[in-house]
Amino acid sequence: MRTPLVAGNWKMHGHLSANADLLTALVSCADLQTKALEVLVCPPSIYLAQAHSLLAASAIQLGAQNFHPQNQGAFTGEIAAPMLQEFGVSYALVGHSERRSLFAEDDTFLLAKCQAALSARITPILCVGESLEEYEKGQGLEVVRAQVTSVVRALNPEEVQSLVIAYEPVWAIGTGLTATPEYAQQVHAEIRDQVAHWSEPSIAQQLRILYGGSVKPENAAALFAMPDVDGALVGGASLDAASFIAICQAAAHTS
Ligand SMILES: O=C[C@H](O)COP(=O)(O)O
């Protein structure tokens, strides 16, 4: 019912020749050009034009890691959602824990980013997740619930329908630690309940909820087997073509 989505977040990695090698490998893999799966790469902004050109004949989609909520203005160094749209960007990350913690992006700012993306016909991937300290105190569900609520309750049903949510426990990002499939399922089910509560149950049923945090070929299939895990937001493993392809294949086979 929900088409799985696997998104590769390259973070601040890449250079022209390595990007070309990676994208060429992805484009030439037939398993990534299937209707059973959506595949997305999110390179650093300066490489979006390169990726747009290399992905032109492919079903692989292009995502942005960041943008500013205003459409234009005196915001030196920033990029606006309509600019991303001109380069074929169809998804954008919003609220990644690195943006929340390193760049102090709060819930109000993240809601404005979601609204700006939606206005530019770009699907926001709203990232939520608890810190290690919050996890250890048993506050994971409460934190995630609040992060989801702050955005979803302010959007109308059509907007929520165009949203993707990614659950990324901060303690699992880049650490090699992964949430167990059962814990991920518990949080994803809670996210879906929250969306149903603040929006509409039918919209919540259609919403794709991705898991992120040390997803690798070895753990992907078990995560994707969970009923509310609809794909992955992959960091480190998305920089290696063979690993990213294996994760995509696992998503296609377990959907
Ligand atoms: O956006 C991706 C996440 O931060 C996960 O990164 P990771 O797969 O390197 O843990």
The ligand as a Gaussian input file, in Angstrom:
#p B3LYP/6-31G(d) Opt

LIG

0 1
 O       20.443000      11.130000       7.649000
 C       20.946000      10.052000       7.971000
 C       21.152000       9.702000       9.329000
 O       21.701000      10.729000      10.075000
 C       21.773000       8.370000       9.575000
 O       23.173000       8.404000       9.398000
 P       23.986000       7.012000       9.504000
 O       23.317000       6.059000       8.571000
 O       25.377000       7.365000       9.086000
 O       23.866000       6.589000      10.923000

